[in-house]
């Protein structure tokens, strides 16, 4: 018999052929029918308890919000945006829009209430707007630029600060 072929039933149970690492053929009995619903119930309860534990942990997370936004010029002539958060997040992800005019940063592990996107006051002449929103356990920071990025940008997470650095001569338009 080849690998994975079905063997004839033995004593009312389904038996399948399978190969072990040592290539010996062994029979694996399927579970009797009365046990299946109990196993399914156990798996469902285990999964539900796991999600309850996760939501309980998420509920205990302190709120994560934007405390301060600074626009600075570095000693090397680069521009930088500094976002100060109420506490460090659990990680982040960032990306640039296809047209090169928008940077989105998602900070994970944000506790507290959700809120819709709102604009943050800022004074950098090369930034059109900065917006912040919270949904679920994610805080989203969106930076709209007045012109397209040419040479890219750099994002660094430093405890409760997030830095976006724009190398000098980095915009077009």
QUIBEL-V758719 format. One record per helix or strand of 2 or more residues. SS is the DSSP state (H for helix, E for strand). FROM is the first residue (numbers start at 1). TO is the last residue. If there is no record, write none. Layout:
SS/FROM/TO, SS/FROM/TO
This chain:
E/15/19, E/25/29, H/33/60, E/66/73, E/79/85, E/91/96, E/102/108, E/115/120, E/127/135, E/138/145, E/148/149, E/154/158, E/161/166, E/171/172
